[in-house]
Amino acid sequence: MPLIDFILNLAGLLLWLNWCSAGFDSPVRTPATLVGTLRKADPAGPRRWRFLAALLGLLVCRAWIYGVIGPAVNWTPSLDLGFITLSFRGDHPRIMLLFSFLSFGLALGVFYLWLLLLSLLNRRVPDTDPLQKLVRLHLGWVEGWPIPLKALLPFLLGGLVWLALHPLLSFVSVIPAARSPAQLLEQAAFLGVATYLAWKYLIVAVLFLHLLNSYVFLGHHPVWNFVNATARSLLLPLRWVPLRVGPIDFSPLVGIALVFLVGEAASRLPLTGFYKFLPF
């Protein structure tokens, strides 16, 4: 069931991206001639709203499916928020509907966090790179924000989302209610920090692909130029460390190891009492 949920989240993400990309592919232009003002007699293709309607239908239908199949296979729906995991009752239709929307929202949030990281790392890459241009188009007006504000954005958004969802999650008994406003703010701060852990998957993937492309010729596709440029930015803090032995560069492996080390250290933080303010 977790694999099915992951695949359906990818399908929903593709619908969302199609809805967003429809605006990129069809810029508004002023016709230069009278002929240019004439409309085509045949439909121009699916309207943008159909993608959102399909996404809404997907989220509602899968909630019903989860409610039917989940209890039969003893599946407990859960959301991994980095530091903590939220578990949902699989036998309650409304809670399954909430889980369906939150699961997709989490996947969508991770996707935009990845775009934000790519924007920070490749801020000097010109728009002639098609993938970086696509990243900037999807980020929209956030792309023009100052670097410190963009770097702080995951923390702010993670905390604000927690503050917004906490009353609903406590109402449906997914989490206990906060004992005080101060405790709720501390929870929001911890979850804001946990938001940065979503970057580790993208970092590991980029460094692995960069390592693979360094020793195996995979063609001249623009994606490899994009991966290599991103990896060079990621490995910039290690440039002073002698990690090259002859023709072999160990910096991508060291970078991957550091990411796993930080992730493992973060997963062990509850053992140190760091989460004494989190009632989970």
Buried (B, 14 or more C-beta within 10 A) or exposed (E): BEEEBEEBBEBBBEBBBBBBBBEEEEEEEEEEEEEEEEEEEEEEEEEBEBBBBBBEEBBEEBBEBBBEBBBEEEBEBBBEBBBBEBEBBBEBEEBBBBBBBBBBBBBBBBBBBBBBBBBBBBEEBEEEBEBBBBBBBBBEEBBEBEEEEBBEBBBEBBBEBBBEBBEEBBEBEBBEEBEEEEBBBBBBBBBBBBBBBBBBBBBBEBBBBBBEBBEEEEEEEEEBBBBBBBBBBBBEEBEEEEBEEEEEBBBBBBBBEBBEEBBEEBEEBBEEEBBEBBEE
